[in-house]
């Protein structure tokens, strides 16, 4: 399947140094990845990778199942509820590592129940947080419900129709290179940003944790 994809070294890309085809890229560089061992542990793995990126190594890939228990992760096809992801980061916050979470649970929503009523607002939100150095954990209908981390945004076109998101994906099985990095059209993701059945019903629209 690899013949259908072009691969880049996303680990070493830096937005401040990019030129040519990546001249409008915003990315969190040197983001280490690993792959989930169980089919229901995408959220625990993402959380561990986010903590490691922020310099907190109290949990590593070897702690996948321990973190899953802390998050009350359920068997496939349900996985981890968004509130339990937020609670995990609160549990990990102490005098040395102080974490404050922003999530879609408490984020102000419009009359239609959306955190971001337009793609433009979503784009600005993503870029603002990436430029501040924050990885963005999202869950959507991929595989019926799947967590991954937004680490990059490439402004490919002036009208944003060709813009791309770069993800760290703990289940990177479909692009011919199992390196933990995947890409997807940003606007298309925006319209697919909902959960089917894994999350509590009130948390299924535009779920995220920063």
N, C-alpha and C positions, 0 to 999 in steps of 0.2 A: 504493500500500500504506500510505501514511502515515495514512490515515483510521482505521486500526485501533490506532493508538498515540498516547499522550499524551507529549509531550516536555518535559523540564525542563532548566534550565541547570545541569548537574552541575558544571561548572567553577567556578562561583561559590558553590555551596552550602557552608556551614560548619556542622559539627555543633554547635559551641558556640553558634550563633546561630539554629538552626532552631526553628521553632514550627509549630503546627498539624499538617498532615499529615506533616511531617518532624521531629516533635519527639523522635523516638527514633532518629535517624540518626547513624551514625558514618561520616565520609567524609574522605578526603584531598582538600583543596580545591586549586584551581589546578593540576590535573594536566593538562598539555598532551598532546594526542593527534596522531597522524598515521596514515595508512593504508598498509599494505604494498603494494608495487608488483608483487611476484611471489607466486605462490600457495603458495610453500614457505618464506616468510620471516617468519612470524608470531613466532617466537622471537627472531630478531635485532631486529625492530622493537620488541617488548615490552622487551627488554633496554635498547635505546637510550632508550626513554621513561622507564624506571625510573631510569637514570643521570641523564637530564636533570632529572627531578623532584628528585633528590638534589643538584642543582647541579653536576653533572659534564657538561660540554658538549664533551668530547673527541670524542664521536660524535654526529652529528645524523641526521636522516632521509636526508640525502645519502649517508650511510655504510652504508646498508642492506646492500649487497652485500659491502662490506668486512667488516662484522661477520658476515655469513653465512659468509664464507670462514674467519674466525677460529673460528667455531662448527662448522666442517665440515658445514654444512647440505647435505643431499642433495636431489636433485630430488623433486618431488611424485611419489608420495604419502607420502614418508618424512619429509622435513623435518629437524628438529634433535633429536638425542638429549639427554636431560636432563643427563647428565654433561658434555656439551660446553657446555651453558648455564652450569653451575657453573664449569667451567674458564675460561670467558670472563670471568666476574666476578673470578676469581683473577688472571687476566692483567691486568685493569684496575686492580688494587689496587697502589698504590705509596706513596711517602712522603707525597704530598699527598692522595690518595684511598685511604683504608684500608677495604677491604670484607671483611666476614666473612659468609659464606653459611651459612644454615640451609636444608637441603633434605631432601626425603623419602628421599634416597639413604642418609643416615646416621642419619635420625630413628628412634628406637626404635619397633619395630612389635610388635603383639600376636601371639598364637598363630595368628591368621588372616592375618597378613601386612599388617595395616592400621595406618597411623599413628594414625587416629582411629576407634575402634570404634563410637562413637555420634555422632549429629548434634550433641548438646549439647557434646561435647568439641571438635568441629570449630568450632562457633559461638564458643565461648570463645577458641579459638586465633586465629580470624580477628579477633575484636574486640580481643583483647589486642595483636595486632600493629598493627592499624590505629590504635589509641589511642597506640601508641608511634611512629607516623609512618612505618610500613614498608609499602610496596606489596607485594602477594603475587602472585607469578607462578604460575599454575596451568596445567595441560594436562589436557584431558579428551576424551571421545569425539566432541565436536562436530566435524562435518566428517570424522569418522573419527579425527581427532587435531588439536587446535588449542590454541595458547597464547593466554592473555589474562591480564589483571591485575585482581585484586580491589582496588578502591579504596574500597568502601563497603559497609556493612551496615545495613539498616533493620529495626529490631525492630518489625514491623507489629502482631503479635498476641502475647498473653500466652503462648500455647502454642507459639509459633514456627512454626506451620504456614503462616503467610502471610508470613513474613520474606523479604526480598529482598536479593540481592547486586547491587552495582553494579560493572560491569566497564569497564575500558578495553580495547577490542577493536580490533586492527589490521585486522580484516576486518568492519567494521560495515556490512553490506549489507541487513539484513532488517527494520529497524524504521522505514523511511521517512525517516530523517534520518541522513546519513552524517557524524556528528560524532565518532565514535570511542567513544561511550559506549553500553553496552547493560545491560540488567537481566535477571535470571533468578531464579526462586524458589530460596531458599537450600537448603531441604531436598531439593528435586528435584535440584539440582546435586550435592549430597552423594552421592546414589545413582547419579549418572551420572559420577562422578569416577573415571574409568579411561580408559586409552588402548587403542585397538584394535590398531594395528600399527606406529605410528610410532616408539615408544620401544623400547629394549632390554626384553626380557621382564621382567627383574627390577625395572624401574622403572615399570611400567605401572599400578600401583595407587596412587591418591591422590598424583600427582606435583605437587610444588611447589618453589619456590625463593624465599627471602626474603633 
